[in-house]
Amino acid sequence: LVDIGLGDDEDAGFDICNQLRARSQTLPIVFLTARDEEYDQISGVRFGADDYQIKTTPTHMVIMRIQALLRRVEAFKSANQDQGEIVNGRLSINADCMQVKWQEKVINLTVTEFWMVKSLTDRIGQVKTKDQLREAASTVVEDNTITAHIRRIRNKFLAVDKDFDQIETVTATGYRWKKEA
């Protein structure tokens, strides 16, 4: 759990989140803060947080979200050894080690981002709603947070391949991982 404002530094939590994410792509990070502006929520996700909660959120709801994140980490640790690496064109996903590669280059995704990519690519060409992506990532977040996660995922793939365009936005429905030509 990280707050945004720490001591005299109003944005220290963003820096801490960024540093933690640089050390571990799978560490669950949740902002718990009084700042409820949409801009702050999007910034939190962009800096690598898996969830963003306002301090007025009931304690039991915060605990539920943390438990969901911890379940995903446990699922990673006890992943079925038979899953292995699945290769589809330029994409390869290894659920055992929660690793995604594009053109043989590792894409450093957060836990939430990994499960969203896995969901999008389980059935390539099929549209996934924001609710389905939320469910796949075992998270409870607003629609705009899903949009921010998808934007981050796209940017991470674009950093490896400037021509990446596999994630298609389907207006008023969700997202689709496009079939490669």
C-alpha positions, -999 to +999 in steps of 0.1 A: +000+000+000+013+034-010+000+069-004+007+096-029+015+124-005+043+116+019+057+142+043+064+175+025+064+159-009+029+158-024+039+133-051+064+111-033+042+080-036+044+082-074+082+081-072+081+051-047+057+032-070+079+038-100+109+026-081+091-005-068+079-014-102+114-010-116+125-036-091+097-061-096+071-064-124+050-088-103+049-070-069+012-060-062+011-023-057-021-005-045-024+033-039-045+041-009-049+079-008-072+108-002-067+121-037-097+112-057-091+131-090-093+110-122-059+125-132-043+110-100-059+076-106-046+075-141-012+086-130-011+059-104-017+032-130+008+048-154+035+047-126+028+009-123+001+005-096-022-025-099-051-007-081-060+027-068-082+032-038-096+063-021-092+064+017-130+067+020-133+032+005-145+009+033-117-011+048-133-045+039-133-034+002-096-025+003-088-058+019-108-077-007-089-060-035-055-067-018-066-103-014-075-105-051-040-092-060-024-117-037-045-146-052-031-137-086+005-138-073-002-172-057-018-184-090+014-174-107+035-193-081+014-225-084+008-222-121+001-255-138+034-268-153+016-280-184+007-245-195+042-236-207+048-213-235+022-206-261+034-191-293+011-173-318+030-155-346+053-129-331+037-133-296+047-158-270+031-161-235+044-182-207+018-184-179+042-204-157+066-175-153+041-147-163+062-136-192+051-121-225+075-118-255+069-099-287+093-107-316+114-126-290+118-095-268+104-096-233+076-071-225+078-060-189+042-061-177+026-057-143+006-085-129-027-068-140-013-061-174-001-097-179-036-111-171-052-086-195-029-095-223-034-132-215-072-127-217-070-108-250-048-135-266-066-166-252-090-162-282-074-140-308-099-120-327-126-122-300-137-090-284-132-087-246-153-063-227-139-042-199-158-064-175-141-095-189-107-078-186-115-068-150-124-104-143-094-118-160-071-095-139-091-102-107-094-065-101-122-041-094-115-008-111-133+018-131-136+017-169-111+046-173-085+026-153-090-004-178-084+021-206-053+034-189-040-002-185-046-009-222-028+023-231+002+013-210+002-022-225+002-007-260+030+016-251+051-012-238+047-032-270+054+000-291+087+004-272+098-029-287+080-026-321+072+008-334+047-007-358+028-027-331-010-025-337-024-058-325-047-043-298-078-029-314-104-008-296-139-019-305-160+012-299-185+010-270-176-027-266-141-034-255-108-046-270-096-073-294-062-088-301-061-088-339-052-119-359-018-115-377-020-113-414 
